Amino acid sequence: MRRLSRTNLALRLTLLAILLPVTARTQQTSPKQAELSTTISSLDHDFFEAYNKCEWSKIEAMFTSDIEFYHEKRGQLMSRQSVMEVFSKNLCGDKNNRVRRELVEGTLQVYAIDNYGALEVGEHRFYLTQAGQKEKLDGIGRFANLWQLKDGEWRMSRVFSYGFRSP
């Protein structure tokens, strides 16, 4: 068996380091990945359109029954009912405080999860409108949503909301 010289080994490792990211980028832009990204992006849009309009039945329908929601400031919620209770109290419960979510353009990333669905990560802004005042940017945060594809239906099963900071 022939031994590789250090120079030859270094050259091969360098080429490998250069080619791996190219391969990864190529895989991410495959037609199947593009279709998945479009699907999840559309679901994100639909969910937060309902969120911004306080359309409870639409929001609830997009969660699995065993949804787990982890929020860095509010902690853990372990069921669709508990998530919906918090949403109804905090999101639209007070007509004098309205919250609107907006995806930060260019931050959405989607990753296939074999035999389950997809992971969506990104960054979003939250705007607050208080009685008698103009809407203002209230905060920016990160999110990771795990989408489950079951019986042809996509639903969020796990939500992580974290990394909040002032505008």
N, C-alpha and C positions, 0 to 999 in steps of 0.2 A: 504494500500500500504506500502510495506516495504522500509525503508530508507537504503541507502547504507552508511556504515561507511566510514570515511575518508580513512582508510587503504584500504578497498575494492575498493573504487572509484579510489584511486591512482593506485592500481594494474591493474584495468581495463583500465585506461588511458595509463599506461605504455605498456600494451599488445597491445592496439590499435596503439600506436606510433611505436611499433616494427613491427606489421603486415602490416600497410599501405604501407611502402616502398617495402615490399616483394610483395604485391599485385600489386603495380605499375610496378615493374620490370617484373613480370610475364605477365602483359598485354602488355608491350612493346615488348616482345619476342614472341608474338603470331604469327602464320603463316601469318595472314593478315598484321600485322605490319612489319614482315620481308619482305614480298613481296613489300609493299609500300616503305620501306627503300631501297631495291634493285632498284626499279624503279627510285626513286628520285636520288639516287647515280649515276645511269647510265645517267640520264638526266644532272646532274651536270657535269659529265665527258664529255659528248657530247658537252654541251654548251661551256665549257672552252677549249676543244680541238679546236673548231671553233674559239673561242676568241684568243687563242694563235697563230692560223694560219691566222687570219684576214679574215675569211670566212664570209663575210657580209651577204649573203643570208641565211646561216644557222643560224647565230646569230639572225637576224631579225625574222625568222620564229619561233623562240622559245619564242618570246614575244607576249603578247596579244596586241591588237591595243591600248588599254588604259593603257599601262604599266605606272607605277609610279616608278621612281628611285630616291632614297634619298641617297646622298653621303655627308658625313660629311664635305668634303672640297669643293665640287662643288655645293652643295645645291640640289634642287629639279628639276627633269625633268618630264614632264607630258604627254609625248606621245611617241609612237614608233619612229616617225620621229626625235624628239629632242634627244632621247637616241642614235639613230643611227648616227646622226650628230656628237655628242660628241665622240662616239666610233671611228668614221672614222677619225676625226681630231687628237685625242689624243692617240689612240691605235696603229694605223698603218700609220697615216698620215705622219710621219717623219721617213724615212728609217734609219736615224742615231740614233734613239731611239726606241728600241723594248721592249715591256713589255710582260712578261710571267707570268701567274698565276698558282699556284700549291696549291692544297688542303693540309692542314696540316693533316696528317694521324691520325685517331682516334678522330677527332673533329666533324665529321659530325653527326648531329642528325636530325631525321625526326619525325614530329608529324602530325597525320591525322587531317584534318579540315573537319568535317562532312558537307556534301552537298556543298563542294567547291573543296577541293583538299588536299594540304599538305603544311606545313611550314618546310623549311630546314634551319638549322642554323649550323654555323661552323666557322672555322678560315682558312685563306689562306695567302700564301706568294706571294709577287710580286718580280720578278726578272727583272732587267733592263740591256739591252745590248746597249751600245753606240758605235758609229763608232770607229773602231780600238781598242776596249777594250773587255775584257772578261766579260761575264755575271756576275752580282753581285746581291746579295740579297738587295733589295731596301726598303722593308717594309713588315710588317705583319699587318693584319687587321681581323676584324670579319665581318660576313655577315648573313643576314636573307633573304631568298627568299621565297615568297609565290607563290606556283604553283597552277594553276587552271586546273582542269580536266573538259573539256567541249567537248561534242560530241566525246568522245573517245580520245581527244588530250590533252596532257599536255603542258601548256605554263606558263611562268613566268608573273605574273601580278603586283607584287610589289617586289622591291629590296631595301634592306637597307644595306649600306656599311659604316661601322663605326669602331671605336676603333683602328685606325691606329697608329702604333708606329714604331720607328726605329728598325732595326734588333739588 
